Amino acid sequence: MEQRTLLATTDNSLLQTPLDQLDRLSPTWRQVFDSSDTQPVLVSLSGFLADRLAAGTVIYPRFIFRALEHLEPESVRVVILGQDPYHGPNQAQGLAFSVPDQCPTPPSLRNIFKELSREYPDAPLRRRNELSDWARQGVLLLNTALTVEYASPASHARRGWEQITDAIIRRVAQAPQPKVFMLWGAHAQSKRGLLAQSEGGPMHILTANHPSPLSATRPPLPFMGCDHFVQANGWLEDHGQTPINWLGATSRTEGS
């Protein structure tokens, strides 16, 4: 009963299976899911999720492929990999690390903002938790599992999502434009093999610990002090690309 009541009061819970959401995507992205490698996996995932929904399970987020809705493979300039969506009500949006502005800032996102303020000490602090402005600039905020059950982190890991998101990563890596991959933590760094196989355009790989408080300051590659945002923009500019406005036009200064 608790799960069904929560579903009625949560506006980011899943209502449609992945197959039912493909029409939200461009033809270019849909081609990734039409391949012989990914199509059967997506069918299997859709069946699994339909069964869980029928059992009354609350699943997040509502729009599974939102990270792909803002951009095309050829417009991706930066890739930031997360692990799986937030598992609390009204948090997960389909964009890795992003939550609605009215939500408290999750710990990992708080450390991301701390690092941004360290790298850009003379700029106003970013206060928006919602990261769709990054996505619109060509930042792919991709979790490697795209759904999760209420209060059960990693509950949909190893259910097939990794094969789907690996296909997305390969498609982006094959695109001709220069792009930066930010691989934070061992899970994201395990994808380096996919990138090594790519024959696409120039890419720059940045690695550090995950921004979680459990690892952000630990050796050998602490996230805090990594300078990834400045490094990414410098590399993009060196390759003729427009830098990312990480702080956003709606940032607010400390104390406002």
JOWODA-V632414 format. One record per residue. N is the residue number from 0. SS is DSSP state (H for helix, E for strand, - for the rest). OMEGA is omega in degrees with one decimal (NA if undefined). D_LAST is the distance of its C-alpha to the last C-alpha in whole Angstrom. Layout:
n=N ss=SS omega=OMEGA d_last=D_LAST
n=N ss=SS omega=OMEGA d_last=D_LAST
This chain:
n=0 ss=- omega=-179.9 d_last=41
n=1 ss=H omega=-179.1 d_last=38
n=2 ss=H omega=-178.4 d_last=38
n=3 ss=H omega=176.8 d_last=39
n=4 ss=H omega=178.5 d_last=36
n=5 ss=H omega=178.8 d_last=33
n=6 ss=H omega=-177.5 d_last=34
n=7 ss=H omega=-175.7 d_last=34
n=8 ss=H omega=-177.1 d_last=31
n=9 ss=- omega=-176.1 d_last=29
n=10 ss=- omega=175.9 d_last=29
n=11 ss=- omega=-179.9 d_last=29
n=12 ss=E omega=-175.9 d_last=32
n=13 ss=- omega=176.8 d_last=35
n=14 ss=- omega=-176.5 d_last=37
n=15 ss=- omega=177.6 d_last=39
n=16 ss=- omega=177.5 d_last=41
n=17 ss=H omega=179.9 d_last=41
n=18 ss=H omega=-179.5 d_last=44
n=19 ss=H omega=-178.3 d_last=42
n=20 ss=H omega=-176.4 d_last=39
n=21 ss=H omega=-178.5 d_last=41
n=22 ss=H omega=173.9 d_last=41
n=23 ss=H omega=-173.2 d_last=37
n=24 ss=- omega=177.3 d_last=38
n=25 ss=- omega=176.2 d_last=39
n=26 ss=H omega=-179.8 d_last=43
n=27 ss=H omega=177.9 d_last=42
n=28 ss=H omega=-178.9 d_last=40
n=29 ss=H omega=177.0 d_last=43
n=30 ss=H omega=177.8 d_last=46
n=31 ss=H omega=-175.9 d_last=44
n=32 ss=H omega=179.5 d_last=45
n=33 ss=- omega=-175.5 d_last=48
n=34 ss=- omega=-179.6 d_last=50
n=35 ss=- omega=179.4 d_last=52
n=36 ss=- omega=-172.5 d_last=50
n=37 ss=- omega=-174.4 d_last=47
n=38 ss=H omega=178.1 d_last=49
n=39 ss=H omega=178.6 d_last=51
n=40 ss=H omega=-179.7 d_last=48
n=41 ss=H omega=175.8 d_last=45
n=42 ss=H omega=179.2 d_last=48
n=43 ss=H omega=178.2 d_last=48
n=44 ss=H omega=-179.5 d_last=45
n=45 ss=H omega=176.8 d_last=45
n=46 ss=H omega=178.2 d_last=47
n=47 ss=H omega=-178.1 d_last=46
n=48 ss=H omega=177.0 d_last=43
n=49 ss=H omega=178.1 d_last=45
n=50 ss=H omega=-179.8 d_last=47
n=51 ss=H omega=177.8 d_last=43
n=52 ss=H omega=179.4 d_last=42
n=53 ss=H omega=178.2 d_last=45
n=54 ss=- omega=178.4 d_last=45
n=55 ss=- omega=-179.6 d_last=42
n=56 ss=- omega=174.3 d_last=40
n=57 ss=- omega=-176.2 d_last=36
n=58 ss=E omega=177.8 d_last=35
n=59 ss=E omega=-6.8 d_last=32
n=60 ss=- omega=179.6 d_last=31
n=61 ss=- omega=-177.0 d_last=32
n=62 ss=- omega=-169.6 d_last=32
n=63 ss=- omega=-171.8 d_last=34
n=64 ss=- omega=-174.4 d_last=34
n=65 ss=H omega=180.0 d_last=31
n=66 ss=H omega=-178.8 d_last=30
n=67 ss=H omega=-174.4 d_last=33
n=68 ss=H omega=-174.6 d_last=32
n=69 ss=- omega=-171.2 d_last=30
n=70 ss=- omega=174.7 d_last=32
n=71 ss=- omega=177.6 d_last=36
n=72 ss=H omega=-177.7 d_last=37
n=73 ss=H omega=177.5 d_last=38
n=74 ss=H omega=178.8 d_last=34
n=75 ss=- omega=177.9 d_last=33
n=76 ss=- omega=177.4 d_last=32
n=77 ss=E omega=174.2 d_last=30
n=78 ss=E omega=173.1 d_last=31
n=79 ss=E omega=-175.9 d_last=29
n=80 ss=E omega=169.8 d_last=31
n=81 ss=E omega=-176.2 d_last=30
n=82 ss=- omega=173.4 d_last=32
n=83 ss=- omega=-173.7 d_last=32
n=84 ss=- omega=171.3 d_last=30
n=85 ss=- omega=-171.7 d_last=27
n=86 ss=- omega=176.0 d_last=30
n=87 ss=- omega=-180.0 d_last=27
n=88 ss=- omega=172.7 d_last=27
n=89 ss=- omega=176.6 d_last=25
n=90 ss=- omega=-172.5 d_last=24
n=91 ss=- omega=-178.8 d_last=26
n=92 ss=- omega=-173.6 d_last=26
n=93 ss=- omega=175.3 d_last=29
n=94 ss=- omega=-177.3 d_last=26
n=95 ss=- omega=176.9 d_last=26
n=96 ss=- omega=-174.9 d_last=23
n=97 ss=- omega=170.0 d_last=21
n=98 ss=- omega=176.5 d_last=20
n=99 ss=- omega=-177.0 d_last=19
n=100 ss=- omega=-177.2 d_last=15
n=101 ss=- omega=177.8 d_last=15
n=102 ss=- omega=168.3 d_last=17
n=103 ss=- omega=-178.8 d_last=16
n=104 ss=- omega=178.0 d_last=16
n=105 ss=- omega=-174.5 d_last=20
n=106 ss=H omega=-179.5 d_last=21
n=107 ss=H omega=178.5 d_last=22
n=108 ss=H omega=176.6 d_last=19
n=109 ss=H omega=178.3 d_last=17
n=110 ss=H omega=174.8 d_last=20
n=111 ss=H omega=179.8 d_last=20
n=112 ss=H omega=176.1 d_last=16
n=113 ss=H omega=178.5 d_last=17
n=114 ss=H omega=175.8 d_last=20
n=115 ss=H omega=-179.3 d_last=18
n=116 ss=H omega=176.6 d_last=15
n=117 ss=H omega=-178.3 d_last=19
n=118 ss=H omega=-179.5 d_last=21
n=119 ss=- omega=-171.6 d_last=18
n=120 ss=- omega=-177.2 d_last=17
n=121 ss=- omega=-177.9 d_last=16
n=122 ss=- omega=175.3 d_last=14
n=123 ss=- omega=179.5 d_last=11
n=124 ss=- omega=173.2 d_last=10
n=125 ss=- omega=178.6 d_last=11
n=126 ss=- omega=-179.3 d_last=10
n=127 ss=- omega=175.8 d_last=13
n=128 ss=- omega=-177.5 d_last=15
n=129 ss=- omega=-169.7 d_last=18
n=130 ss=- omega=-178.6 d_last=20
n=131 ss=H omega=176.2 d_last=22
n=132 ss=H omega=173.8 d_last=21
n=133 ss=H omega=-178.8 d_last=22
n=134 ss=H omega=-179.5 d_last=25
n=135 ss=H omega=177.8 d_last=26
n=136 ss=- omega=178.2 d_last=26
n=137 ss=- omega=176.8 d_last=29
n=138 ss=E omega=178.0 d_last=27
n=139 ss=E omega=-178.3 d_last=30
n=140 ss=E omega=-167.5 d_last=28
n=141 ss=E omega=167.4 d_last=31
n=142 ss=E omega=-179.1 d_last=32
n=143 ss=- omega=164.1 d_last=35
n=144 ss=- omega=-169.3 d_last=36
n=145 ss=- omega=175.1 d_last=35
n=146 ss=- omega=179.3 d_last=35
n=147 ss=E omega=178.0 d_last=35
n=148 ss=E omega=179.8 d_last=36
n=149 ss=- omega=174.0 d_last=33
n=150 ss=- omega=-177.2 d_last=33
n=151 ss=E omega=-177.7 d_last=35
n=152 ss=- omega=179.1 d_last=34
n=153 ss=- omega=-177.5 d_last=36
n=154 ss=- omega=178.7 d_last=38
n=155 ss=- omega=171.3 d_last=39
n=156 ss=- omega=178.9 d_last=40
n=157 ss=- omega=173.5 d_last=43
n=158 ss=- omega=-179.2 d_last=44
n=159 ss=- omega=-178.5 d_last=44
n=160 ss=H omega=-177.7 d_last=41
n=161 ss=H omega=176.9 d_last=41
n=162 ss=H omega=178.5 d_last=44
n=163 ss=H omega=-176.5 d_last=42
n=164 ss=H omega=171.9 d_last=39
n=165 ss=H omega=178.2 d_last=41
n=166 ss=H omega=176.6 d_last=43
n=167 ss=H omega=-180.0 d_last=39
n=168 ss=H omega=178.5 d_last=39
n=169 ss=H omega=-178.8 d_last=42
n=170 ss=H omega=178.0 d_last=42
n=171 ss=H omega=-178.9 d_last=39
n=172 ss=H omega=-178.8 d_last=40
n=173 ss=H omega=-178.5 d_last=43
n=174 ss=- omega=-170.9 d_last=41
n=175 ss=- omega=-173.1 d_last=42
n=176 ss=- omega=174.4 d_last=39
n=177 ss=- omega=-178.1 d_last=37
n=178 ss=E omega=-179.3 d_last=35
n=179 ss=E omega=173.9 d_last=33
n=180 ss=E omega=175.0 d_last=33
n=181 ss=E omega=-176.0 d_last=31
n=182 ss=E omega=-175.2 d_last=33
n=183 ss=E omega=178.4 d_last=31
n=184 ss=H omega=-174.9 d_last=33
n=185 ss=H omega=-178.2 d_last=37
n=186 ss=H omega=178.6 d_last=36
n=187 ss=H omega=-177.4 d_last=35
n=188 ss=H omega=176.6 d_last=37
n=189 ss=- omega=-179.9 d_last=40
n=190 ss=- omega=-179.1 d_last=40
n=191 ss=H omega=179.2 d_last=41
n=192 ss=H omega=176.7 d_last=44
n=193 ss=H omega=-176.7 d_last=43
n=194 ss=H omega=-179.7 d_last=42
n=195 ss=H omega=-179.2 d_last=45
n=196 ss=- omega=-172.0 d_last=47
n=197 ss=- omega=173.3 d_last=45
n=198 ss=- omega=-179.3 d_last=47
n=199 ss=- omega=-177.7 d_last=44
n=200 ss=- omega=-178.0 d_last=42
n=201 ss=- omega=176.0 d_last=41
n=202 ss=E omega=179.1 d_last=38
n=203 ss=E omega=-176.1 d_last=36
n=204 ss=E omega=177.9 d_last=36
n=205 ss=E omega=-178.4 d_last=33
n=206 ss=E omega=175.2 d_last=33
n=207 ss=E omega=172.3 d_last=31
n=208 ss=- omega=175.4 d_last=31
n=209 ss=- omega=179.3 d_last=29
n=210 ss=- omega=175.0 d_last=25
n=211 ss=- omega=175.8 d_last=26
n=212 ss=- omega=179.6 d_last=25
n=213 ss=- omega=-173.5 d_last=29
n=214 ss=- omega=-168.9 d_last=30
n=215 ss=- omega=-176.8 d_last=27
n=216 ss=- omega=-175.1 d_last=28
n=217 ss=- omega=171.7 d_last=32
n=218 ss=- omega=6.2 d_last=34
n=219 ss=- omega=-177.0 d_last=36
n=220 ss=- omega=-178.2 d_last=33
n=221 ss=- omega=176.3 d_last=30
n=222 ss=- omega=179.5 d_last=27
n=223 ss=- omega=-176.3 d_last=25
n=224 ss=- omega=-174.7 d_last=26
n=225 ss=- omega=-179.9 d_last=27
n=226 ss=- omega=-176.0 d_last=26
n=227 ss=H omega=-175.8 d_last=27
n=228 ss=H omega=175.9 d_last=24
n=229 ss=H omega=180.0 d_last=25
n=230 ss=H omega=179.8 d_last=29
n=231 ss=H omega=-179.1 d_last=29
n=232 ss=H omega=177.8 d_last=28
n=233 ss=H omega=179.7 d_last=30
n=234 ss=H omega=178.8 d_last=33
n=235 ss=H omega=179.3 d_last=32
n=236 ss=H omega=177.8 d_last=32
n=237 ss=H omega=-180.0 d_last=35
n=238 ss=- omega=172.5 d_last=37
n=239 ss=- omega=-177.9 d_last=36
n=240 ss=- omega=175.6 d_last=33
n=241 ss=- omega=178.8 d_last=30
n=242 ss=- omega=178.3 d_last=27
n=243 ss=- omega=170.6 d_last=24
n=244 ss=- omega=-175.7 d_last=21
n=245 ss=- omega=-172.6 d_last=19
n=246 ss=- omega=175.0 d_last=15
n=247 ss=- omega=-177.6 d_last=16
n=248 ss=- omega=-175.4 d_last=15
n=249 ss=- omega=177.0 d_last=12
n=250 ss=- omega=178.9 d_last=10
n=251 ss=- omega=-178.9 d_last=6
n=252 ss=- omega=-179.4 d_last=6
n=253 ss=- omega=176.3 d_last=6
n=254 ss=- omega=-179.2 d_last=4
n=255 ss=- omega=NA d_last=0
